[in-house]
Amino acid sequence: MDGRLRITEIFHSLQGETRSVGRPATFVRLTGCPLRCQYCDTAYAFHGGEWQTLDAIMASVQAGGNHLVVVTGGEPLAQADVLPLLTRLCDDGYEVFLETSGALPVAAVDPRVVKVLDLKTPDSGESGRNLWENLPYLNAQDQIKLVICSRQDYDWAKEVLQRENLSQHCEVLFSPAQGEMPLRDLADWILADKLPVRLQIQLHKLIWGDVPGR
């Protein structure tokens, strides 16, 4: 179905994560994901959705009236036509963030797009899907996110941070898995080890709770 994407929802909210946290944004959530992380909070996007043309998606984004557009999922890169959508958004002057699991190649993503690449930790159940070949395609505008579920995850993330020189690629975010990783513990570990990372919490969940469309 050329020029179409399966969309779960397009909505307007505050960006709850990354360095654009707190800013009004339009979110385009694509349907489908090849991963099954045990802590996933958007499993409702695995199936269903509706096919929309790129023109229809662009019209919905324009109606939102926000300069910032976040393309997310699911896993957006699982649908090939997300690439021309990203380019069209950039061509129209939007600031575009792509939230991707890091299990699919990012080489073909428009270089104007800010890539937020989610490296999977062991407790996610999907760390074997990390595509390490993606790292050279990240630059200073991009961000790497690691969701931490336990001390084991933290130690793994710290080792990867050092081994891969992640902070030399771009900014690195450590985010506690909701209901699994105490925020204070993660903060204390980061400070004790003097890690060059940013501690990230999910602002939208603090405001509205864990609900779709936010």
C-alpha positions in Angstrom: 0.0 0.0 0.0 2.3 2.7 -1.3 2.1 6.1 0.4 0.1 4.9 3.3 0.8 4.1 6.9 -1.2 2.1 9.5 -1.8 4.7 12.3 -3.0 3.9 15.9 -3.5 7.5 16.9 -2.5 11.1 16.2 -2.9 13.3 19.2 -1.6 16.6 20.8 0.0 16.6 24.2 3.1 17.7 26.1 6.3 15.8 25.2 7.0 13.7 28.3 10.5 12.6 27.5 13.8 13.5 25.8 15.3 17.0 25.8 12.1 18.4 24.5 10.2 17.4 27.6 7.4 19.7 28.6 6.9 21.2 25.1 3.6 21.0 23.3 3.8 18.4 20.5 1.8 16.5 17.9 2.3 12.7 18.2 1.9 10.4 15.3 1.8 6.8 16.7 2.3 4.1 14.1 0.8 0.6 14.5 2.9 -2.5 14.9 6.2 -3.6 16.6 8.4 -6.6 16.1 9.6 -6.4 19.8 7.8 -7.4 23.0 9.5 -5.6 25.8 8.1 -6.8 29.1 7.5 -3.2 30.4 5.9 -1.9 27.2 3.3 0.8 27.9 1.9 1.0 24.4 0.9 -2.6 23.7 -2.4 -1.3 22.4 -0.4 -0.2 19.3 0.7 -3.7 18.4 -2.4 -4.4 16.4 -5.4 -2.6 14.8 -5.0 1.0 13.7 -6.2 2.4 10.3 -4.5 3.0 7.0 -4.0 6.7 6.3 -2.4 8.5 3.3 0.6 10.7 3.9 -1.6 13.6 2.9 -4.1 12.8 5.5 -1.4 12.5 8.2 0.1 15.8 7.2 -3.3 17.4 7.4 -3.8 16.1 11.0 -0.4 17.3 12.0 -1.1 20.8 10.5 -4.4 20.9 12.4 -2.5 20.3 15.7 -0.7 23.6 15.3 2.5 22.5 17.0 6.0 23.0 15.7 7.3 19.8 17.3 6.2 16.5 15.9 7.0 13.1 17.5 6.8 10.0 15.3 6.5 7.0 17.6 4.9 3.6 17.9 5.0 0.7 18.2 8.0 0.7 16.0 7.8 3.4 13.3 10.6 2.0 11.2 8.7 -1.3 10.8 6.7 0.6 8.1 8.8 1.6 5.1 6.6 4.6 4.2 7.5 6.3 7.5 10.7 7.5 5.7 8.9 9.7 3.2 6.6 10.9 6.0 9.6 12.0 8.0 11.1 13.9 5.1 7.8 15.6 4.3 7.5 16.8 7.9 11.0 18.2 7.7 10.4 19.8 4.4 7.4 21.6 5.8 9.5 23.1 8.6 8.5 20.9 11.5 11.0 19.9 14.2 10.8 16.1 14.0 11.7 13.5 16.6 11.7 9.8 15.8 11.3 7.3 18.7 12.7 4.0 17.6 13.6 0.8 19.4 17.1 0.5 17.8 16.3 -2.9 16.5 15.8 -1.7 12.9 18.3 0.3 10.7 18.3 4.1 11.0 20.7 4.8 8.2 18.0 5.9 5.7 16.3 8.3 8.2 16.4 11.9 7.0 19.4 13.5 8.7 17.3 16.5 9.8 15.2 14.1 12.1 16.2 13.8 15.7 16.6 10.1 16.4 15.8 8.9 19.9 17.2 5.4 19.9 16.1 3.0 22.7 18.8 0.5 23.5 17.2 -2.5 25.1 18.5 -3.7 28.5 18.5 -7.4 29.6 15.4 -7.1 31.8 13.4 -5.8 28.8 13.6 -9.3 27.3 14.8 -7.9 24.0 18.4 -6.9 24.4 19.4 -9.5 21.8 17.6 -7.4 19.2 19.9 -4.3 19.6 21.3 -3.3 16.3 24.7 -2.0 17.3 25.4 -1.0 13.7 23.1 1.9 14.2 25.5 3.8 16.6 27.7 5.3 13.8 24.6 6.9 12.3 23.9 8.9 15.4 25.1 12.5 15.8 25.1 15.2 18.4 21.4 16.1 17.9 20.3 12.5 18.6 19.7 10.8 21.9 20.1 7.2 23.2 17.6 6.0 25.8 18.0 3.0 28.2 15.1 1.9 30.3 16.5 0.6 33.6 14.5 -2.1 35.5 17.0 -3.3 38.1 20.6 -3.1 39.4 21.5 -5.7 36.8 20.2 -3.4 34.0 22.0 -0.5 35.5 25.3 -2.3 35.6 24.8 -3.5 32.0 23.9 0.0 30.8 27.0 1.4 32.6 29.2 -1.1 30.9 27.7 -0.4 27.5 28.0 3.3 28.1 31.7 2.9 28.6 32.4 0.2 26.0 30.6 1.9 23.2 31.5 5.5 24.2 27.8 6.3 24.0 28.2 9.8 25.3 30.6 10.6 22.4 27.8 9.8 19.9 25.1 11.9 21.6 23.3 12.6 24.8 22.4 9.4 26.8 19.2 9.1 28.9 18.7 6.6 31.7 15.0 6.1 32.4 13.5 4.1 35.3 11.0 1.4 34.3 7.7 2.4 35.9 6.8 0.2 38.9 10.1 -1.7 38.7 13.0 0.7 39.3 12.8 3.2 42.2 13.7 6.6 41.0 15.8 7.5 44.0 17.9 4.4 43.7 18.7 5.1 40.0 19.5 8.8 40.8 21.9 7.7 43.6 23.7 5.2 41.4 24.2 7.8 38.6 25.6 10.3 41.1 27.8 7.8 42.8 29.3 6.6 39.5 29.5 10.2 38.0 28.0 8.9 34.8 27.7 11.4 31.9 24.0 10.7 31.4 20.7 12.5 32.0 18.1 11.0 34.4 14.7 11.0 32.6 11.3 10.5 34.0 8.0 10.4 32.1 6.4 13.7 32.7 3.1 12.8 30.9 2.5 9.9 33.3 3.0 12.2 36.3 0.4 14.5 34.9 -2.2 12.2 33.4 -1.3 8.7 34.4 -0.7 5.7 32.1 -3.4 6.3 29.6 -3.5 6.2 25.7 -3.4 9.5 23.9 -1.1 11.2 26.4 
